[in-house]
Amino acid sequence: MQHPAILALDEQTGTPPGTDAAARIVPSLPGSLTAVLDQRKQLTGRIEERLEARPQMQCVRGSGPVR
């Protein structure tokens, strides 16, 4: 026979606060993260293009490939 406190715990049920919100938010997370990563890639490309266009990049990279 189980202790009455254990039996009472087994009978208790409840839904934690925020469960409904999590059920709505969690399925959309992969799409949101993918969109953020895509934006990040686009920004990286734009920044690299702008840096490459600057004359100082030739100094930073040197006069050409090292042989």
Order of alpha helices (4+ residues) and beta strands (2+ residues): alpha-alpha-alpha-alpha
